[in-house]
Amino acid sequence: MIPAQTAVVIFALLALGCGAALATILFRQQRQTGIYDGIENFRRHIDALSPEARRNVVSKQTQMRGGDRGEPRP
């Protein structure tokens, strides 16, 4: 049977090891991607679309803002 002090030391070392591994994973994940990376990727994707492909998105945004008053588009 393992003495109580040895069991406490083993448990403490395992807890420290797990805590260090968790901290490392969280730190690396936080540095990997950020909210601004997603926004920047979205903007690049939209900029890459042709004006014809963006026409529907622009017209929907205009309608949501109340800028479209039912007048026909040219």
Backbone as CSV, one residue per row, in Angstrom:
resi,resn,N_x,N_y,N_z,CA_x,CA_y,CA_z,C_x,C_y,C_z
1,MET,0.828,-1.181,0.000,0.000,0.000,0.000,0.878,1.254,0.000
2,ILE,0.419,2.309,-0.685,1.177,3.560,-0.799,0.920,4.417,0.439
3,PRO,1.975,4.967,1.033,1.777,5.860,2.193,0.986,7.108,1.779
4,ALA,0.304,7.720,2.717,-0.567,8.875,2.460,0.218,10.049,1.900
5,GLN,1.401,10.300,2.403,2.192,11.433,1.911,2.586,11.239,0.449
6,THR,2.923,10.031,0.082,3.301,9.752,-1.304,2.101,9.947,-2.226
7,ALA,0.939,9.528,-1.797,-0.270,9.697,-2.601,-0.587,11.180,-2.797
8,VAL,-0.406,11.980,-1.758,-0.663,13.425,-1.862,0.317,14.059,-2.833
9,VAL,1.575,13.661,-2.775,2.592,14.216,-3.683,2.273,13.823,-5.124
10,ILE,1.906,12.573,-5.334,1.564,12.124,-6.695,0.346,12.889,-7.211
11,PHE,-0.664,13.039,-6.374,-1.862,13.790,-6.770,-1.518,15.244,-7.097
12,ALA,-0.683,15.873,-6.284,-0.294,17.265,-6.520,0.459,17.408,-7.838
13,LEU,1.360,16.479,-8.123,2.112,16.537,-9.382,1.188,16.336,-10.585
14,LEU,0.257,15.407,-10.473,-0.698,15.210,-11.575,-1.583,16.444,-11.770
15,ALA,-2.028,17.057,-10.689,-2.861,18.257,-10.786,-2.084,19.403,-11.425
16,LEU,-0.833,19.578,-11.028,-0.003,20.635,-11.628,0.235,20.370,-13.117
17,GLY,0.488,19.112,-13.460,0.711,18.767,-14.861,-0.531,19.017,-15.711
18,CYS,-1.694,18.624,-15.191,-2.942,18.857,-15.929,-3.241,20.350,-16.051
19,GLY,-2.989,21.102,-14.992,-3.209,22.550,-15.037,-2.297,23.228,-16.046
20,ALA,-1.041,22.807,-16.069,-0.102,23.383,-17.031,-0.495,23.034,-18.466
21,ALA,-0.942,21.805,-18.684,-1.365,21.407,-20.036,-2.594,22.209,-20.460
22,LEU,-3.551,22.376,-19.575,-4.750,23.154,-19.895,-4.402,24.613,-20.186
23,ALA,-3.530,25.189,-19.382,-3.125,26.584,-19.608,-2.426,26.738,-20.955
24,THR,-1.590,25.782,-21.307,-0.891,25.830,-22.599,-1.870,25.736,-23.758
25,ILE,-2.838,24.838,-23.662,-3.830,24.685,-24.727,-4.643,25.957,-24.889
26,LEU,-5.120,26.512,-23.774,-5.925,27.734,-23.852,-5.125,28.913,-24.396
27,PHE,-3.876,29.038,-23.989,-3.036,30.136,-24.461,-2.793,30.040,-25.963
28,ARG,-2.493,28.837,-26.445,-2.234,28.662,-27.880,-3.491,28.877,-28.700
29,GLN,-4.631,28.438,-28.187,-5.887,28.609,-28.917,-6.271,30.082,-28.999
30,GLN,-6.032,30.820,-27.942,-6.369,32.242,-27.931,-5.513,33.022,-28.926
31,ARG,-4.265,32.662,-29.056,-3.377,33.364,-29.983,-3.646,32.983,-31.432
32,GLN,-4.247,31.822,-31.647,-4.405,31.304,-32.999,-5.400,32.119,-33.823
33,THR,-6.577,32.345,-33.294,-7.579,33.093,-34.040,-8.228,34.116,-33.131
34,GLY,-8.637,35.189,-33.741,-9.333,36.222,-32.997,-10.561,36.659,-33.765
35,ILE,-11.370,37.466,-33.134,-12.597,37.926,-33.782,-12.273,38.803,-34.986
36,TYR,-11.187,39.554,-34.903,-10.852,40.446,-36.013,-10.391,39.657,-37.232
37,ASP,-9.811,38.481,-37.023,-9.420,37.643,-38.158,-10.649,37.215,-38.949
38,GLY,-11.710,36.832,-38.254,-12.940,36.430,-38.921,-13.570,37.575,-39.678
39,ILE,-13.578,38.753,-39.070,-14.142,39.934,-39.726,-13.319,40.292,-40.960
40,GLU,-12.021,40.222,-40.825,-11.137,40.546,-41.953,-11.325,39.550,-43.094
41,ASN,-11.453,38.278,-42.775,-11.704,37.266,-43.819,-13.026,37.526,-44.521
42,PHE,-14.062,37.889,-43.764,-15.363,38.182,-44.354,-15.265,39.381,-45.297
43,ARG,-14.589,40.424,-44.886,-14.444,41.612,-45.744,-13.680,41.290,-47.017
44,ARG,-12.632,40.489,-46.906,-11.885,40.099,-48.109,-12.761,39.285,-49.045
45,HIS,-13.581,38.419,-48.479,-14.475,37.603,-49.300,-15.493,38.476,-50.034
46,ILE,-16.078,39.429,-49.329,-17.054,40.331,-49.950,-16.383,41.197,-51.012
47,ASP,-15.188,41.681,-50.732,-14.475,42.511,-51.710,-14.126,41.725,-52.969
48,ALA,-13.957,40.424,-52.822,-13.588,39.601,-53.973,-14.781,39.349,-54.888
49,LEU,-15.981,39.519,-54.389,-17.162,39.281,-55.218,-17.326,40.389,-56.251
50,SER,-17.881,40.048,-57.361,-18.113,41.038,-58.406,-19.281,41.937,-58.014
51,PRO,-19.397,43.117,-58.622,-20.524,44.001,-58.316,-21.877,43.345,-58.574
52,GLU,-21.961,42.479,-59.585,-23.225,41.800,-59.861,-23.600,40.854,-58.725
53,ALA,-22.603,40.191,-58.164,-22.869,39.253,-57.082,-23.246,39.991,-55.796
54,ARG,-22.737,41.207,-55.620,-23.037,41.973,-54.409,-24.341,42.741,-54.515
55,ARG,-24.925,42.843,-55.686,-26.109,43.676,-55.894,-27.246,43.289,-54.948
56,ASN,-27.501,41.977,-54.776,-28.578,41.536,-53.893,-28.313,41.927,-52.442
57,VAL,-27.085,41.785,-51.999,-26.740,42.127,-50.616,-26.901,43.618,-50.390
58,VAL,-26.434,44.421,-51.327,-26.523,45.877,-51.189,-27.981,46.322,-51.193
59,SER,-28.801,45.733,-52.062,-30.207,46.142,-52.113,-30.934,45.739,-50.833
60,LYS,-30.613,44.586,-50.258,-31.242,44.179,-48.995,-30.841,45.113,-47.868
61,GLN,-29.567,45.521,-47.830,-29.115,46.444,-46.787,-29.806,47.790,-46.936
62,THR,-29.987,48.230,-48.155,-30.658,49.504,-48.399,-32.105,49.437,-47.935
63,GLN,-32.773,48.336,-48.204,-34.165,48.174,-47.773,-34.262,48.132,-46.249
64,MET,-33.325,47.467,-45.597,-33.356,47.372,-44.142,-33.132,48.731,-43.491
65,ARG,-32.346,49.574,-44.117,-32.080,50.913,-43.582,-33.204,51.882,-43.885
66,GLY,-34.114,51.505,-44.750,-35.212,52.381,-45.109,-34.873,53.324,-46.247
67,GLY,-33.775,53.069,-46.915,-33.363,53.938,-48.012,-34.112,53.677,-49.298
68,ASP,-34.698,52.510,-49.421,-35.438,52.177,-50.638,-36.906,52.533,-50.409
69,ARG,-37.422,53.491,-51.156,-38.783,53.973,-50.965,-39.722,53.460,-52.048
70,GLY,-39.397,52.302,-52.600,-40.272,51.726,-53.604,-40.027,52.242,-54.998
71,GLU,-39.017,53.050,-55.174,-38.722,53.592,-56.501,-37.998,52.508,-57.311
72,PRO,-38.304,52.417,-58.588,-37.629,51.379,-59.397,-36.142,51.682,-59.529
73,ARG,-35.380,50.627,-59.598,-33.942,50.777,-59.765,-33.613,50.924,-61.241
74,PRO,-32.595,51.701,-61.557,-32.209,51.858,-62.972,-31.568,50.622,-63.519
